[in-house]
């Protein structure tokens, strides 16, 4: 059953990478939180209110997208770990059945 063990390792690595990705997303969320365009920063441009409104809208949508991405990373990592554990349990069960069939414990 060693071939299955390699798959467990691959699933574990994939889950770890998703956790790393979530950490990077958290960093982006933090950076996003500090990016601001203060009222009046554009001076007295005729369309400064429109630019400000557009920035605010895009900024809010970017924050929502980053939050969704973070949740997706967490969810995928959890599912990979669950699948790995399920596969490991299945492998152990099959191994026990074969051992019993061969006259072992």
Secondary structure in CASP SS format (residue, H / E / C, confidence):
PFRMAT SS
TARGET T0000
AUTHOR 0000-0000-0000
METHOD secondary structure of the structure
MODEL  1
X C 1.00
X H 1.00
X H 1.00
X H 1.00
X H 1.00
X H 1.00
X H 1.00
X H 1.00
X H 1.00
X H 1.00
X H 1.00
X H 1.00
X H 1.00
X H 1.00
X H 1.00
X H 1.00
X H 1.00
X H 1.00
X H 1.00
X H 1.00
X H 1.00
X H 1.00
X H 1.00
X H 1.00
X H 1.00
X H 1.00
X H 1.00
X H 1.00
X H 1.00
X H 1.00
X H 1.00
X H 1.00
X H 1.00
X H 1.00
X C 1.00
X C 1.00
X C 1.00
X C 1.00
X C 1.00
X C 1.00
X C 1.00
X C 1.00
X C 1.00
X C 1.00
X C 1.00
X C 1.00
X C 1.00
X H 1.00
X H 1.00
X H 1.00
X H 1.00
X H 1.00
X H 1.00
X H 1.00
X H 1.00
X H 1.00
X H 1.00
X H 1.00
X H 1.00
X H 1.00
X H 1.00
X H 1.00
X H 1.00
X H 1.00
X H 1.00
X H 1.00
X H 1.00
X H 1.00
X H 1.00
X H 1.00
X H 1.00
X H 1.00
X H 1.00
X H 1.00
X H 1.00
X H 1.00
X H 1.00
X H 1.00
X H 1.00
X H 1.00
X H 1.00
X H 1.00
X H 1.00
X H 1.00
X H 1.00
X H 1.00
X H 1.00
X H 1.00
X H 1.00
X H 1.00
X H 1.00
X H 1.00
X H 1.00
X H 1.00
X H 1.00
X H 1.00
X H 1.00
X H 1.00
X H 1.00
X H 1.00
X H 1.00
X C 1.00
X C 1.00
X C 1.00
X C 1.00
END
